[in-house]
Amino acid sequence: MESSISIRNTQTPLQMQIIIDAFTASRAQSLQSLRDTAQQTAFKGFQFPITFSLSFFPVQIHEAKATLREAEDDLVKALAIKTRKEAKRMALTDAIASAKARVEDLTTTIHELRTKNQEYSAFISQQSLDHGGIKVANCHLALS
């Protein structure tokens, strides 16, 4: 720590100025490099001439805006198509669910009607046997 203080105290103002100038130049080069990188990143895909002038930027901005408007229009169209397809899918899903419910109701109704038909058939068959048995018993009594 003391050695760094002693070095600073022994440096002349001229040496300090040289160090400051070198640092300033290095910083300026670094900032210019950062600006160049930022411009290349920001305007990637756009063809600029090698030398930039302010007259080219409005043209490029208008072209970029036009490109963005076209992309937005395409996005809106794609979103509309997606929305229509989704609505169609939902309508088909609802129609299928409704048809399945109707089939289930009809199946239940058919099952109930078959059960009633079997009950009625069994009842009529029983009545037939009972009446037939009475007739047979009556005929049997009449013969005796």
C-alpha positions as CSV (number, residue, x, y, z in Angstrom):
1,M,0.0,0.0,0.0
2,E,2.8,2.4,0.9
3,S,4.7,1.5,-2.3
4,S,1.7,2.5,-4.5
5,I,1.4,5.8,-2.6
6,S,5.1,6.5,-3.0
7,I,4.9,5.7,-6.8
8,R,2.0,8.1,-7.2
9,N,3.9,10.8,-5.4
10,T,7.0,10.3,-7.6
11,Q,5.1,10.6,-10.9
12,T,5.4,13.9,-12.6
13,P,2.4,15.8,-13.9
14,L,3.6,15.0,-17.5
15,Q,3.5,11.2,-16.8
16,M,0.1,11.6,-15.2
17,Q,-1.2,13.4,-18.3
18,I,0.2,10.6,-20.6
19,I,-1.6,8.0,-18.5
20,I,-4.9,10.0,-18.6
21,D,-4.6,10.5,-22.3
22,A,-4.0,6.8,-22.9
23,F,-7.0,5.9,-20.7
24,T,-9.2,8.4,-22.5
25,A,-8.1,7.1,-25.9
26,S,-8.8,3.5,-24.8
27,R,-12.2,4.4,-23.5
28,A,-13.1,6.3,-26.7
29,Q,-12.1,3.3,-28.8
30,S,-14.1,1.0,-26.5
31,L,-17.2,3.2,-26.8
32,Q,-16.9,3.4,-30.6
33,S,-16.6,-0.4,-30.7
34,L,-19.8,-0.6,-28.6
35,R,-21.6,1.9,-30.9
36,D,-20.6,-0.1,-34.0
37,T,-21.8,-3.4,-32.4
38,A,-25.1,-1.8,-31.3
39,Q,-25.7,-0.4,-34.8
40,Q,-25.0,-3.7,-36.4
41,T,-27.3,-5.5,-34.0
42,A,-30.1,-2.9,-34.3
43,F,-30.0,-2.8,-38.1
44,K,-29.2,-6.4,-38.7
45,G,-30.8,-7.5,-42.0
46,F,-30.9,-4.0,-43.4
47,Q,-28.4,-3.2,-46.2
48,F,-26.6,0.0,-45.4
49,P,-23.8,1.6,-47.5
50,I,-20.4,1.4,-46.0
51,T,-20.5,5.1,-44.9
52,F,-23.5,6.1,-42.9
53,S,-25.2,9.4,-43.3
54,L,-28.3,10.7,-41.6
55,S,-30.2,10.8,-44.9
56,F,-30.3,7.0,-45.1
57,F,-32.0,6.5,-41.7
58,P,-35.4,8.0,-42.5
59,V,-35.6,5.7,-45.6
60,Q,-34.6,2.7,-43.5
61,I,-37.1,3.6,-40.8
62,H,-39.9,3.9,-43.3
63,E,-38.9,0.6,-44.8
64,A,-38.8,-1.0,-41.4
65,K,-42.2,0.5,-40.5
66,A,-43.7,-0.9,-43.8
67,T,-42.2,-4.3,-43.1
68,L,-43.6,-4.2,-39.6
69,R,-47.1,-3.2,-40.9
70,E,-47.0,-6.1,-43.4
71,A,-45.9,-8.5,-40.6
72,E,-48.7,-7.2,-38.4
73,D,-51.2,-7.7,-41.2
74,D,-50.0,-11.3,-41.7
75,L,-50.2,-11.9,-37.9
76,V,-53.7,-10.6,-37.8
77,K,-54.7,-12.9,-40.7
78,A,-53.1,-15.9,-39.1
79,L,-54.8,-15.1,-35.8
80,A,-58.2,-14.9,-37.5
81,I,-57.6,-18.2,-39.2
82,K,-56.6,-19.8,-35.9
83,T,-59.6,-18.3,-34.2
84,R,-62.0,-19.6,-36.9
85,K,-60.4,-23.1,-36.6
86,E,-60.7,-23.1,-32.9
87,A,-64.4,-22.0,-33.0
88,K,-65.1,-24.8,-35.6
89,R,-63.3,-27.3,-33.4
90,M,-65.3,-26.2,-30.4
91,A,-68.6,-26.4,-32.3
92,L,-67.8,-29.9,-33.5
93,T,-66.9,-31.0,-30.0
94,D,-70.2,-29.6,-28.7
95,A,-72.1,-31.4,-31.6
96,I,-70.4,-34.7,-30.9
97,A,-71.1,-34.4,-27.1
98,S,-74.7,-33.6,-27.9
99,A,-75.0,-36.6,-30.3
100,K,-73.5,-38.9,-27.7
101,A,-75.9,-37.7,-25.0
102,R,-78.8,-38.2,-27.4
103,V,-77.6,-41.7,-28.2
104,E,-77.3,-42.5,-24.5
105,D,-80.8,-41.2,-23.9
106,L,-82.2,-43.3,-26.8
107,T,-80.3,-46.4,-25.5
108,T,-81.8,-45.9,-22.1
109,T,-85.3,-45.4,-23.5
110,I,-84.9,-48.6,-25.7
111,H,-83.8,-50.6,-22.7
112,E,-86.8,-49.4,-20.6
113,L,-89.2,-50.2,-23.5
114,R,-87.7,-53.7,-23.9
115,T,-88.0,-54.3,-20.1
116,K,-91.7,-53.2,-20.2
117,N,-92.3,-55.3,-23.3
118,Q,-90.9,-58.3,-21.5
119,E,-93.0,-57.6,-18.4
120,Y,-96.1,-57.2,-20.5
121,S,-95.3,-60.4,-22.4
122,A,-94.7,-62.3,-19.1
123,F,-98.0,-60.9,-17.7
124,I,-100.0,-61.8,-20.9
125,S,-98.4,-65.3,-20.9
126,Q,-99.3,-65.7,-17.3
127,Q,-102.9,-64.6,-17.9
128,S,-103.1,-66.9,-20.9
129,L,-102.0,-69.8,-18.8
130,D,-104.3,-68.9,-16.0
131,H,-107.3,-68.5,-18.3
132,G,-106.3,-71.6,-20.2
133,G,-106.0,-73.5,-17.0
134,I,-109.5,-72.3,-15.9
135,K,-110.9,-73.4,-19.3
136,V,-109.3,-76.7,-19.0
137,A,-110.5,-77.1,-15.4
138,N,-114.0,-76.1,-16.5
139,C,-113.9,-78.6,-19.3
140,H,-112.6,-81.2,-17.0
141,L,-115.5,-80.5,-14.5
142,A,-118.0,-80.6,-17.3
143,L,-116.8,-84.0,-18.5
144,S,-117.0,-85.5,-15.1
